Amino acid sequence: MEILKNTEYTPIKSSGLEYYQVSPGVWGMKLVFVNIYIIASGEEEGNSWVLVDAGLKGSGSKIIRMAEDIFGEGSKPSAIILTHGHFDHVGALEELLSVWDTPVYAHYLELPYLKGISSYPPPDPMVGGGLMSLLSFMYPKKPKDLGSRVHRLGTNGTVPGLPEWQFVHTPGHSPGQISLFRENDRTLIAADTFVTTKQESAFSVITQKHILSGPPKYFTIDWVAAKESVIKLSQLKPLVAATGHGYPMYAEELNRALTNLAENFEEEAVPVYGRYVKEPARANKNGVQYIPKRVNNPKVISGAAILGLVAAFALVWGLSRSSRKSTGGISGFISSI
């Protein structure tokens, strides 16, 4: 398969939307600060396609319009694949499932958070890095309850509806997080195993600063597993990486940055302070089993009171301005928290 020749972010503006092509048959769209992806199943499948993740609450109509812009009016996916179940990756599921009669798939270790069985471990605002971390105590961690609409992925790495792809279990950020890989052109959907902006920083989120970083610190619950997952993806030698946050990264820039992250993960990604830095949360097929005690970061605490109100206002203003450009409204984010 031919690799996409244009390796710069080039928006596609159509039907009042703005989205982008990642590689042949793969498109992405930023919804405020998180990405969703649409993947064509292959030429032999006609207009069959799969949705990867579901963005923020309130973004369902934009996802549907994007799909119809690509595949035609009334088109619906053969499957919805969830990389993990954090609030910013599943927010529009109910809205989408009210329109599409489509099966949802996730790794079995993620099912407790999608079947109403277990809440995630609490996010950690003590990890530092910026306002997105500081405000993370507000982010939803309660489970979705999709009941029989969500199904367990198999154990052989196959992806429903995507015969050319395989899934890779990449835990650390969440217990059952997966990434998707297409070997014939080395396209990687990395989810939040690593990202291509500094997700902890509101400034980076608003400006979409293009830099390969570790998983968002405030939601990562097992740093040893997170490192192993980055190494695992680095060994795939991807030529294209699309992540949960930030725009795609390609070729030599990607190779250099991902190799550096894998080789220097502790220095590049792991926070100095944090609830899960020295001891991970533990989870199994039934959900969370153990959560370590909270750890205070004196720098975060001393700055929080001064910056809180001003920074929160700036974040809402900045994301509102950014969301008007990226087709995703901030209302879903605010209503989620």
C-alpha positions in Angstrom: 0.0 0.0 0.0 1.3 3.5 -0.9 2.3 5.7 2.1 0.7 9.1 2.2 3.1 11.4 0.5 2.1 14.6 2.2 3.4 14.2 5.8 2.4 17.7 6.9 -0.9 18.3 8.7 -3.3 19.4 5.9 -6.8 20.0 7.0 -9.8 18.9 4.9 -12.5 21.5 5.1 -15.9 20.2 4.0 -19.5 20.4 5.1 -18.6 22.8 7.9 -16.1 20.4 9.3 -12.3 20.3 9.6 -10.6 16.9 9.6 -7.4 15.4 8.1 -6.0 12.3 6.4 -3.5 10.3 8.3 -2.6 7.7 5.7 -4.4 5.9 2.9 -7.9 5.0 4.1 -7.4 6.6 7.6 -8.8 10.0 8.6 -8.7 11.8 11.9 -10.6 14.7 13.5 -9.7 16.8 16.6 -12.7 17.4 18.9 -11.6 20.2 21.3 -8.5 18.3 22.6 -9.0 14.7 21.7 -8.9 12.8 18.4 -11.2 10.2 16.8 -10.3 8.2 13.7 -12.2 6.6 10.8 -10.6 3.7 9.0 -11.8 2.2 5.7 -11.9 -1.5 5.8 -10.2 -1.9 2.4 -11.2 -1.7 -1.3 -12.7 -5.2 -1.3 -15.1 -4.1 1.4 -16.6 -1.3 -0.6 -17.7 1.5 1.7 -17.2 -0.5 4.9 -15.4 1.4 7.7 -14.7 1.4 11.4 -14.8 4.2 14.0 -11.9 4.3 16.5 -13.0 6.0 19.8 -15.9 8.4 20.3 -14.5 11.7 21.6 -16.2 14.0 24.0 -19.9 14.1 25.0 -21.8 16.2 22.5 -19.5 15.5 19.5 -21.6 12.7 18.0 -23.2 14.8 15.2 -19.8 16.0 14.0 -18.5 12.4 13.9 -21.6 11.3 11.9 -21.2 14.3 9.5 -17.5 13.4 9.0 -18.3 9.8 8.1 -21.0 10.9 5.7 -18.7 13.4 4.1 -16.2 10.5 3.4 -18.6 7.6 2.7 -21.9 9.1 1.8 -25.2 9.9 3.5 -26.5 7.3 5.8 -23.2 5.5 6.1 -22.5 3.8 9.4 -19.5 1.8 10.7 -19.3 -1.9 10.8 -17.8 -1.6 14.3 -16.7 0.9 16.9 -13.3 0.1 18.4 -12.4 1.7 21.7 -8.7 2.1 22.5 -9.7 2.6 26.1 -12.7 4.0 28.1 -11.6 7.3 29.5 -14.2 10.0 29.4 -12.7 11.9 26.4 -12.6 8.7 24.3 -16.1 7.5 24.9 -18.1 10.6 25.4 -20.3 10.5 22.3 -21.0 6.7 22.4 -24.6 7.0 23.6 -25.4 9.6 20.9 -23.8 7.5 18.2 -25.4 4.3 19.3 -28.8 5.9 19.2 -28.3 6.5 15.5 -26.2 3.4 14.5 -26.9 -0.2 15.4 -23.2 -0.9 15.7 -21.3 -3.3 17.9 -18.6 -1.8 20.2 -15.4 -3.6 21.0 -12.7 -3.2 23.7 -10.0 -5.2 25.4 -11.3 -7.5 28.1 -9.4 -5.6 30.8 -11.3 -2.4 29.8 -14.7 -3.9 30.0 -15.3 -3.2 33.8 -15.2 0.5 33.0 -17.6 0.1 30.0 -20.1 -2.2 31.7 -20.7 -0.2 34.9 -18.7 -2.5 37.1 -15.7 -0.4 38.2 -14.6 3.2 38.3 -11.1 4.1 37.1 -8.4 5.0 39.6 -8.7 8.7 40.3 -6.7 11.0 38.1 -3.6 12.6 39.7 -3.4 16.4 39.7 0.0 16.2 41.5 1.9 15.1 38.5 2.5 18.7 37.3 3.1 19.8 33.8 0.3 22.4 33.5 -3.3 23.2 33.9 -4.8 20.1 32.3 -3.1 18.1 35.1 -4.1 20.6 37.8 -7.8 20.3 36.8 -7.8 16.6 36.4 -9.4 16.0 39.8 -12.6 17.2 38.0 -12.4 14.7 35.2 -15.0 11.9 35.2 -13.8 8.5 36.2 -17.1 6.7 36.7 -17.8 3.8 34.3 -20.0 3.8 31.3 -22.6 1.0 31.3 -23.0 -0.1 27.7 -24.3 -3.5 28.7 -24.6 -6.0 25.9 -23.6 -3.4 23.3 -19.9 -3.7 24.1 -18.0 -6.9 23.3 -14.6 -8.3 24.2 -11.9 -8.3 21.5 -10.4 -11.7 20.8 -7.0 -12.8 22.0 -5.3 -13.2 18.6 -4.9 -9.5 17.8 -7.5 -9.3 15.0 -9.6 -6.2 14.7 -13.3 -6.6 13.8 -14.0 -5.0 10.4 -10.3 -4.3 9.7 -8.6 -7.4 8.2 -5.4 -5.5 7.5 -4.9 -4.4 11.0 -3.9 -5.9 14.4 -4.4 -4.6 17.9 -1.6 -4.5 20.4 -2.3 -4.4 24.2 -0.5 -1.3 25.5 -1.4 -0.9 29.2 -0.1 1.6 31.6 -2.3 4.6 30.8 -5.3 2.3 31.5 -5.4 -1.4 32.1 -6.9 -2.5 28.8 -5.7 0.2 26.4 -4.9 -1.0 22.9 -3.1 0.5 19.9 -3.9 -0.5 16.3 -1.2 -1.3 13.7 -1.3 -1.8 9.9 1.9 -3.6 8.9 1.7 -3.0 5.1 2.4 0.7 5.4 3.4 0.8 9.1 0.5 3.0 10.2 0.0 3.1 14.0 -3.0 4.4 16.0 -1.2 4.7 19.3 -4.1 5.9 21.4 -2.6 7.5 24.6 0.4 5.1 24.8 2.3 8.2 23.7 0.9 11.4 22.3 2.2 14.2 20.0 1.6 17.2 22.2 2.2 18.0 25.9 -1.3 17.0 27.1 -0.6 18.2 30.6 -0.2 21.8 29.4 -3.3 23.9 28.5 -1.0 26.1 26.3 0.2 23.0 24.3 -3.4 21.7 24.1 -4.7 25.0 22.7 -1.8 25.6 20.3 -1.4 21.8 19.5 2.4 22.1 20.0 3.8 19.2 18.0 6.1 17.2 20.2 6.1 13.5 21.0 5.5 12.9 24.7 4.7 10.1 27.0 1.1 9.2 28.0 -0.9 12.0 29.6 0.5 11.9 33.1 -2.6 12.7 35.1 -4.5 9.5 34.0 -1.5 7.1 33.8 -1.7 4.5 36.6 1.2 2.2 35.9 4.5 3.7 34.8 6.4 0.5 34.4 3.7 -0.9 32.1 3.5 2.4 30.3 7.2 2.2 29.5 6.9 -1.4 28.3 4.1 -0.3 26.0 6.1 2.5 24.5 9.0 0.1 23.9 6.6 -2.4 22.3 5.3 0.2 19.8 8.8 1.5 19.1 9.8 -2.0 18.1 7.1 -2.0 15.4 9.0 0.8 13.6 6.0 2.8 12.5 6.2 5.2 9.7 3.0 7.0 10.7 1.7 7.5 14.2 -1.7 9.0 15.0 -2.4 9.5 18.7 -5.2 10.3 21.1 -4.0 13.9 21.4 -2.0 15.9 18.9 -1.6 15.7 15.1 0.1 12.8 13.3 3.8 12.4 13.2 5.7 10.8 10.3 8.9 9.0 9.1 12.3 10.2 10.4 10.8 12.7 12.9 8.7 10.0 14.4 11.5 7.4 14.4 13.9 9.8 16.2 11.3 10.9 18.8 9.9 7.5 19.5 13.3 5.9 19.9 14.3 8.7 22.3 11.2 8.2 24.3 11.6 4.4 24.6 15.3 4.8 25.5 14.8 7.6 28.0 11.3 7.0 29.3 11.9 7.8 32.9 13.5 11.2 32.2 11.1 12.1 29.3 7.8 10.9 30.6 7.6 9.9 34.3 6.7 12.7 36.7 8.8 13.4 39.8 5.8 13.4 42.0 2.6 11.4 41.7 0.3 8.9 43.2 1.3 6.1 40.8 5.0 6.9 40.3 6.4 4.6 43.0 3.5 2.2 43.1 0.9 1.4 40.4 -2.8 0.9 40.8 -3.7 -2.7 40.3 -6.6 -4.0 38.2 -7.9 -7.2 36.7 -10.9 -8.4 34.7 -13.2 -7.3 37.5 -11.8 -3.7 37.6 -9.7 -1.8 40.1 -8.4 -3.9 43.0 -5.9 -1.5 44.7 -5.2 2.3 44.6 -2.1 3.7 46.2 -2.3 6.6 48.6 -2.3 10.2 47.3 1.1 11.9 47.1 1.3 15.7 47.4 3.5 17.8 45.2 4.5 21.0 47.1 5.1 22.9 43.9 1.6 22.1 42.6 -0.1 22.9 45.9 1.7 26.3 46.3 0.8 27.4 42.8 -2.7 26.0 42.6 -4.5 28.6 44.8 -2.9 31.5 42.9 -3.4 30.2 39.4 -6.6 28.2 39.7 -9.3 30.8 38.9 -7.2 32.7 36.3 -6.0 29.6 34.6 -9.3 27.9 34.5 -10.9 31.0 32.9 -8.0 31.1 30.3 -8.4 27.4 29.6 -12.2 27.7 28.9 -11.6 30.7 26.8 -8.7 29.1 24.8 -10.5 25.8 24.3 -13.6 27.6 23.2 -11.6 29.5 20.6 -9.7 26.4 19.5 -12.9 24.3 19.4 -14.5 26.7 16.9 -11.6 26.0 14.6 -11.5 22.2 15.2 -15.3 21.5 14.8 -15.7 20.3 18.3 -17.7 22.4 20.8 -16.4 22.8 24.4 -19.9 22.3 25.8 -19.4 18.5 25.8 -16.1 18.9 27.7 -17.7 21.2 30.3 -20.8 19.0 30.7 -18.6 16.0 31.1 -16.8 17.5 34.1 
